Amino acid sequence: MPITATILDVALELPDQLALVGDGARLSYGELVEDSRVAFAVVDALHRAQSAPPAPAAEAQGVPITAVSTTSAFFTARLIAGLAGYRAVSATIDPRWPLDHQIGVIRTTGIGLVISDSPALSEALAATGWTGTVITPAEFAARESQIRGAGAQAPAPTVRDGSEPFLMLFSSGTTSNPKAFIKTRQQYRDNVAVSSAHLEPLPGVASLAPGPVSYSLTLYAVIESLATGGSVHVADEFDPFAIGSRIAAEAITRIVAVPAVVRALAEAAGRSPERFRGLQLVVTGGANLPASIRSALAAVLPDTRLISYYGAAEIGFIGDSRDGDGTWIRIYPTIGAQIRDETGAEVAEGELGTLWIDAAACSDGYVAGTTDAVLRGPDGWATVDDQGRIVDGLLQLAGRAGDIAVTGGHKVSLPEVERAFDTFAHLGEAVAVAVDDANLGSLIALVIEGGAEAEPAADGTSGPLADKAALLEHARTRLAPQFVPRRIYVLERLPRTVGGKIRRAETARLIMDGQGERL
């Protein structure tokens, strides 16, 4: 289901139906079509005005690439939606990435136009000799006003050929150089076909997708809602109490968000449940869903369903979990999945290995120049190096290749170690790492963020920092012996990515460098 076809159909039949809401602004489907004519006219004119435009990466098939790097979710979403019906490739760059990462992807992928309000980025690009154009969102809006005043809008958007490149996305940008890949229009149509069959972005449904549109989860929520004739509400940041009022006022029935947001949502609903009564479905992804979050949401909103999906931006949706902690995944019927060893051979059922996927929505590969990693194998199946096992047709995730430690000859999934502590009361954030050991090769350590506390005392006062004996006893009742941490440390602050994910490798380095208090 192509996004533009649906936008045009709804604009014709129900022009006043809301399409996009955020930043105090609203666009109906009819207005979105007219807005896209103005936005593309500005983009096209800026590309054409360049005397020596950057050459787009070969994977873009010669189509000019426009990147948005701004914290405004509404601006980003409307531009991505607006350019979808034209010969254009869009990209979103997280403005919180390190500056050298931003410059690197712009130059190596041949992005020709960047919409950003960062003077530092503009100056740094100019210093490299880049020949493209940087324009601020305010300057872009001023040019749109001129286009409207002159009546110089572009022709109406049209449904494009499926083989055309549509989006340039990035798999990283926080701890290593970002890997870029292209999604064609057909690949996105195939992805929408999967998500609309299982994740319920139904026509007319109002979905809330809070957070940066540079995140693939948020970006896809915008596209799938518009591709299925729904309304999508975006928010630059997630304020759980303000969001409660918005859910009630806008009759929002579906939320798409990362697990950390779902946790905050459950806490807010516990304080004012009446504002969240209309919420029917929460869809989460992008990280493991602890069972404690599912339980917390069910306790305060028992009629709200929670689906935890698994996928990869490069590949598409793979499957989902509707109970427990989200680690046992039911693979979607149209998706092929295999667990293979280091030689590429399929392993026996229940054995740990690398997950390979066969999906129509999968990208063809990474953009040359941004990485030498290979996405697809000779047989067309793809992997992002996620580790797991398949038992009775269900996929159990075990993390990425770097999340698997070998200790005393045993393979240990570090995320599995962490999940065992989800139910340890008041522990706070914790991460499992592997540290070097002369005898075992490596041993498992648990690193707790400072300030973690044990169960409060009977009088309601906070207890002491969780003691080692209690933690180990908790682990022994839930983990195989080789998974039980041999050491426990406390760091005042765990290192995180700009998106808030804990950096496991950096945590391990800090511990091996002697930082942290050992319990």
VOGU-3710 file (C-alpha; in Angstrom, 3 decimals, decimal comma):
1> mpitatildv> 0,000/0,000/0,000  1,908/3,073/-1,206  1,769/6,091/1,064  0,980/8,591/-1,702  -1,914/6,578/-3,130  -3,626/6,540/0,259  -2,956/10,218/0,915  -4,488/11,144/-2,440  -7,485/8,831/-1,935  -8,277/10,138/1,549
11> alelpdqlal> -7,700/13,750/0,429  -10,303/13,213/-2,292  -12,882/11,352/-0,214  -12,332/12,847/3,276  -10,269/16,007/2,759  -10,868/17,279/6,300  -9,659/14,106/8,046  -6,615/14,817/10,186  -3,357/13,489/8,762  -0,608/15,009/10,931
21> vgdgarlsyg> -0,682/16,838/14,270  2,162/18,328/16,319  3,950/21,500/17,433  0,568/23,194/17,751  -0,005/22,656/14,020  -2,460/20,416/12,184  -2,691/19,216/8,614  -5,705/17,475/7,147  -5,231/15,083/4,248  -6,426/17,749/1,827
31> elvedsrvaf> -4,014/20,286/3,312  -1,170/17,745/3,281  -1,489/17,338/-0,484  -1,354/21,097/-1,035  1,471/21,457/1,500  3,503/18,828/-0,354  3,259/20,808/-3,605  4,831/23,805/-1,879  7,476/21,846/0,030  8,696/19,997/-3,056
41> avvdalhraq> 8,801/23,214/-5,078  11,218/24,668/-2,503  13,327/21,509/-2,334  13,486/21,160/-6,111  14,478/24,809/-6,580  17,253/24,547/-3,986  18,733/21,459/-5,630  18,504/22,976/-9,113  20,198/26,205/-7,987  23,431/24,375/-7,110
51> sappapaaea> 26,205/24,934/-9,634  28,126/21,817/-8,586  25,681/19,593/-6,706  27,046/16,652/-4,711  26,675/13,379/-6,588  24,149/11,123/-4,816  25,387/7,681/-3,800  24,958/5,105/-6,562  22,244/3,373/-4,535  20,095/6,525/-4,865
61> qgvpitavst> 19,945/6,003/-8,649  20,779/9,627/-9,374  17,848/11,020/-7,374  18,810/14,087/-5,284  18,896/13,436/-1,536  17,360/15,838/0,982  18,146/15,452/4,680  16,285/16,910/7,661  18,229/17,437/10,880  16,014/19,244/13,352
71> tsafftarli> 14,368/18,537/16,699  10,928/19,471/15,329  9,046/16,208/14,861  6,208/17,927/13,012  8,479/19,682/10,519  10,382/16,470/9,818  7,250/14,353/9,470  5,467/16,738/7,117  8,516/17,048/4,875  9,038/13,277/4,650
81> aglagyravs> 5,348/12,820/3,859  5,362/15,746/1,450  8,292/14,540/-0,628  6,950/10,982/-0,859  4,952/11,731/-3,999  7,881/13,156/-5,967  11,225/12,127/-7,426  13,125/12,615/-4,195  15,078/10,656/-1,607  14,595/11,793/1,985
91> atidprwpld> 16,846/11,204/4,988  16,616/12,083/8,662  19,797/12,878/10,582  19,667/13,006/14,374  20,956/16,492/15,347  22,319/14,937/18,552  24,794/12,769/16,654  28,440/13,785/17,016  29,214/16,492/14,470  31,776/14,352/12,654
101> hqigvirttg> 29,151/11,611/12,199  26,728/14,084/10,650  29,373/15,444/8,310  30,512/11,935/7,402  27,109/10,676/6,269  26,306/13,871/4,386  29,530/13,751/2,394  29,806/9,994/1,815  26,195/9,513/0,712  26,013/12,569/-1,533
111> iglvisdspa> 23,261/14,395/0,341  22,744/17,647/-1,539  20,356/19,585/0,693  20,305/19,711/4,494  17,593/21,445/6,490  19,139/22,188/9,870  19,186/24,947/12,468  22,750/24,098/13,574  25,266/26,846/12,669  28,073/24,474/13,662
121> lsealaatgw> 26,982/21,922/11,050  26,698/24,548/8,326  30,138/25,967/9,088  31,780/22,551/9,339  30,329/21,408/6,013  31,510/24,580/4,292  34,991/24,032/5,695  35,167/20,583/4,048  34,433/21,977/0,605  31,013/20,326/0,426
131> tgtvitpaef> 29,052/21,897/-2,455  25,523/21,298/-1,222  23,096/23,645/0,500  22,197/24,097/4,166  19,021/25,987/5,018  17,310/26,511/8,367  13,668/25,475/8,944  12,779/29,163/9,320  14,401/29,998/5,980  12,646/27,031/4,408
141> aaresqirga> 9,283/28,276/5,721  9,986/31,743/4,317  10,624/30,251/0,872  7,394/28,287/1,158  5,533/31,529/1,813  7,080/33,047/-1,309  6,042/30,035/-3,378  2,471/30,271/-2,110  2,361/34,000/-2,777  3,634/33,545/-6,316
151> gaqapaptvr> 1,366/30,589/-7,026  4,416/28,572/-8,066  3,561/25,265/-6,430  4,766/22,010/-7,948  2,312/19,696/-9,730  0,285/17,417/-7,494  2,099/14,394/-6,012  1,773/11,102/-7,867  2,219/7,414/-7,114  5,808/6,591/-8,041
161> dgsepflmlf> 7,308/3,398/-9,457  8,077/0,799/-6,790  11,725/0,448/-7,819  12,475/4,106/-7,074  14,560/4,895/-3,987  12,379/6,433/-1,292  14,236/6,842/2,001  17,842/6,785/3,139  18,065/5,480/6,686  20,908/4,905/9,120
171> ssgttsnpka> 21,510/1,968/11,412  23,774/3,785/13,869  25,285/7,187/14,586  25,908/7,076/18,316  28,849/4,774/18,993  30,287/4,145/15,525  30,173/5,620/12,063  26,595/5,386/10,780  25,746/2,752/8,165  23,399/4,089/5,505
181> fiktrqqyrd> 20,942/2,051/3,470  18,226/2,800/0,951  14,611/1,714/1,080  12,779/1,582/-2,233  9,121/2,422/-2,434  8,223/-1,230/-2,993  10,214/-2,304/0,057  8,267/0,178/2,156  4,993/-1,009/0,640  5,931/-4,559/1,582
191> nvavssahle> 6,755/-3,410/5,114  3,419/-1,614/5,463  1,684/-4,799/4,314  3,274/-6,659/7,249  2,679/-4,027/9,922  -0,900/-3,319/8,845  -1,659/-7,051/9,130  -0,364/-7,335/12,697  0,105/-3,948/14,406  -3,274/-2,367/13,607
201> plpgvaslap> -2,536/1,026/12,032  -6,145/1,048/10,862  -7,948/3,655/8,716  -9,158/6,571/10,800  -7,223/5,496/13,911  -5,438/8,268/15,801  -1,892/7,106/16,664  0,592/8,914/18,875  4,294/8,524/18,027  6,316/10,643/20,481
211> gpvsysltly> 10,024/11,178/19,999  12,485/12,196/17,270  11,427/11,264/13,750  15,111/10,470/13,139  14,376/7,244/15,092  13,255/4,528/12,682  10,441/3,479/15,067  8,914/6,968/15,058  9,533/7,555/11,365  7,873/4,298/10,438
221> avieslatgg> 4,881/5,023/12,686  4,349/8,252/10,745  4,528/6,499/7,393  2,376/3,489/8,294  -0,360/5,735/9,719  -0,521/7,846/6,567  -0,229/4,771/4,339  -3,317/3,265/5,964  -5,446/6,397/6,210  -4,953/7,115/9,899
231> svhvadefdp> -4,011/10,259/11,824  -0,562/10,504/13,382  0,256/12,757/16,323  3,933/13,546/16,913  5,745/15,161/19,843  9,310/16,395/20,141  9,600/15,009/23,668  7,546/12,691/25,832  5,940/14,455/28,766  3,730/11,707/30,231
241> faigsriaae> 1,400/14,072/32,053  0,885/16,438/29,129  0,458/13,423/26,869  -2,370/12,157/29,075  -4,350/15,317/28,400  -3,565/15,047/24,707  -4,736/11,428/24,525  -8,070/12,400/26,026  -8,524/15,590/23,992  -7,554/14,084/20,630
251> aitrivavpa> -9,244/10,690/21,130  -5,933/8,895/20,584  -6,391/5,134/20,811  -2,969/3,832/19,730  0,591/4,683/20,802  3,848/3,600/19,151  6,836/4,145/21,439  10,014/2,641/22,862  9,765/0,649/26,140  11,158/3,503/28,263
261> vvralaeaag> 8,243/5,674/27,149  5,777/2,869/27,910  7,179/2,700/31,445  6,630/6,447/31,911  3,176/6,099/30,382  2,227/3,449/32,948  3,450/5,656/35,795  1,433/8,623/34,533  -1,675/6,474/34,041  -1,363/5,316/37,632
271> rsperfrglq> -1,726/8,931/38,779  -4,575/9,969/36,465  -6,038/6,860/34,789  -9,116/8,692/33,540  -7,002/10,498/30,929  -5,796/7,219/29,461  -9,052/5,244/29,417  -9,487/5,583/25,657  -6,105/4,027/24,912  -6,719/0,670/23,251
281> lvvtgganlp> -3,315/-0,416/21,973  0,336/0,263/22,788  2,884/-0,894/20,216  6,499/-0,939/21,331  9,817/-1,865/19,768  13,403/-0,732/19,396  14,573/-2,411/22,617  13,763/-5,317/24,889  10,505/-4,978/26,797  10,978/-5,966/30,453
291> asirsalaav> 8,101/-8,006/31,867  7,823/-5,420/34,652  6,697/-2,774/32,130  3,995/-5,040/30,719  2,785/-5,805/34,238  2,805/-2,133/35,249  0,725/-1,123/32,222  -1,731/-3,982/32,734  -2,193/-3,026/36,390  -3,322/0,523/35,611
301> lpdtrlisyy> -4,874/0,036/32,149  -6,180/-3,535/32,085  -8,160/-2,967/28,877  -5,155/-1,642/26,929  -3,355/-4,242/24,831  0,440/-4,232/24,480  2,296/-5,614/21,461  6,084/-5,773/21,533  7,378/-6,152/17,992  10,791/-7,177/16,760
311> gaaeigfigd> 12,405/-5,988/13,562  15,403/-4,233/12,079  15,264/-1,026/10,066  17,314/-2,626/7,294  15,092/-5,704/7,115  11,614/-4,702/8,281  9,134/-6,247/10,711  9,924/-9,819/11,722  7,510/-10,811/14,490  6,007/-9,829/17,812
321> srdgdgtwir> 5,285/-10,882/21,397  2,004/-10,321/23,190  2,855/-11,562/26,667  5,864/-11,889/28,958  9,059/-9,906/28,480  9,092/-9,828/24,708  12,023/-12,186/24,240  9,981/-15,041/22,735  8,862/-13,832/19,332  6,186/-15,324/17,106
331> iyptigaqir> 7,540/-14,858/13,587  5,090/-13,408/11,061  3,836/-15,908/8,445  5,387/-14,076/5,477  8,863/-13,930/7,068  11,520/-16,637/6,843  13,896/-17,107/9,808  16,907/-19,356/10,378  19,617/-19,625/13,029  23,049/-20,228/11,497
341> detgaevaeg> 26,552/-20,802/12,849  29,791/-19,031/11,902  30,094/-21,123/8,716  26,601/-20,213/7,539  25,141/-23,645/8,296  21,753/-23,863/9,990  22,069/-25,057/13,591  19,924/-27,572/15,436  16,739/-26,394/17,152  17,450/-24,659/20,441
351> elgtlwidaa> 21,083/-23,862/19,667  22,327/-20,280/19,872  23,531/-18,630/16,680  23,113/-15,756/14,237  19,613/-14,918/13,023  19,116/-14,747/9,247  15,889/-13,388/7,735  14,123/-13,650/4,388  11,761/-10,681/3,981  10,435/-8,823/0,958
361> acsdgyvagt> 10,891/-5,483/2,740  14,647/-5,963/3,221  16,994/-3,358/1,744  19,376/-4,504/-0,964  22,450/-3,589/1,074  24,347/-0,784/2,755  25,465/2,336/0,926  29,051/1,881/-0,204  31,399/4,269/1,545  29,543/4,204/4,860
371> tdavlrgpdg> 30,536/0,642/5,800  32,028/-2,571/4,458  29,421/-4,646/6,333  27,331/-7,048/4,262  23,590/-7,136/4,822  22,524/-9,908/2,448  24,193/-13,244/1,840  24,545/-14,928/-1,571  21,141/-16,603/-1,068  19,403/-13,250/-0,519
381> watvddqgri> 18,811/-13,797/3,201  19,930/-10,969/5,491  21,364/-10,494/8,969  22,155/-7,586/11,279  24,073/-10,021/13,527  21,297/-10,472/16,058  21,766/-13,644/18,076  19,040/-16,042/19,092  17,607/-19,532/19,082  14,410/-21,066/17,678
391> vdgllqlagr> 12,362/-23,488/19,784  8,986/-24,883/18,676  8,771/-22,216/15,996  9,324/-19,340/18,436  12,353/-17,064/18,219  14,167/-16,166/21,423  16,431/-13,150/21,078  19,822/-13,107/22,792  21,190/-9,724/21,677  23,728/-8,712/19,055
401> agdiavtggh> 26,976/-10,569/18,396  28,719/-8,290/20,919  26,118/-9,276/23,522  27,298/-12,896/23,622  30,139/-13,748/26,007  32,129/-16,978/26,194  33,018/-17,917/29,757  34,549/-21,255/30,662  33,547/-22,615/27,253  29,879/-21,598/27,654
411> kvslpevera> 28,063/-19,061/25,471  26,200/-16,579/27,651  23,647/-14,044/26,431  24,266/-10,859/28,415  20,724/-9,517/27,834  19,389/-12,758/29,367  21,464/-12,053/32,470  20,011/-8,556/32,697  16,439/-9,751/32,314  16,818/-11,943/35,385
421> fdtfahlgea> 17,186/-8,786/37,472  14,088/-7,036/36,067  12,119/-8,341/39,043  14,656/-7,373/41,710  12,816/-4,605/43,542  14,191/-1,061/43,311  17,397/-2,117/41,590  17,232/0,566/38,928  19,303/0,361/35,748  21,780/-2,493/35,426
431> vavavddanl> 23,837/-3,941/32,594  25,680/-7,256/32,262  29,190/-7,167/30,803  32,034/-9,571/30,132  35,411/-8,707/31,642  38,737/-10,403/30,916  39,745/-13,328/33,129  42,965/-15,359/32,901  41,269/-18,655/33,774  37,864/-18,449/32,105
441> gslialvieg> 38,751/-16,152/29,206  36,036/-13,822/30,427  33,635/-13,701/33,327  30,200/-12,174/33,745  29,775/-9,031/35,816  26,674/-7,029/36,657  27,100/-3,251/36,736  24,450/-1,253/38,607  23,858/2,436/38,224  24,608/4,360/41,433
451> gaeaepaadg> 21,642/5,158/43,641  20,037/1,744/43,226  18,302/0,747/46,431  16,970/-2,436/47,948  13,335/-2,937/49,010  12,229/-0,064/51,268  12,176/-0,818/54,989  8,921/-1,478/56,818  8,727/2,145/57,958  8,797/3,340/54,340
461> tsgpladkaa> 12,358/4,652/54,389  14,763/3,681/51,632  16,897/0,640/52,257  20,635/0,374/51,683  22,235/-0,280/48,336  21,270/-3,795/47,198  23,760/-6,198/48,735  25,729/-8,754/46,784  24,336/-11,793/48,588  20,734/-10,838/47,799
471> llehartrla> 21,559/-10,166/44,167  23,380/-13,472/43,713  20,621/-15,446/45,431  18,116/-13,773/43,112  20,235/-14,723/40,081  20,806/-18,342/41,136  17,081/-19,030/41,297  16,556/-17,685/37,766  19,698/-18,420/35,752  21,833/-21,376/34,758
481> pqfvprriyv> 25,095/-21,438/36,771  27,260/-20,096/33,923  24,917/-17,079/33,594  25,166/-15,998/37,240  27,425/-12,910/37,558  30,762/-13,579/39,251  31,237/-9,906/40,154  28,961/-6,965/40,883  29,937/-3,324/40,488  28,318/0,051/40,990
491> lerlprtvgg> 28,945/2,995/38,651  27,603/6,410/39,560  26,332/6,800/35,988  26,141/4,206/33,223  27,342/5,468/29,832  24,521/5,924/27,320  23,937/6,749/23,678  22,197/9,997/22,716  19,026/7,897/22,468  19,368/6,719/26,064
501> kirraetarl> 20,533/3,137/25,464  23,255/1,855/27,766  26,639/1,386/26,092  27,639/-2,122/27,089  31,158/-2,091/25,614  32,011/1,262/27,167  30,696/0,073/30,538  32,984/-2,964/30,343  35,962/-0,728/29,510  35,253/1,497/32,511
511> imdgqgerl> 35,158/-1,528/34,815  38,368/-2,992/33,399  40,006/0,440/33,809  39,328/0,252/37,530  36,318/2,546/37,689  33,259/1,598/39,707  32,815/0,234/43,222  32,959/-3,549/43,550  30,428/-5,057/45,948
//
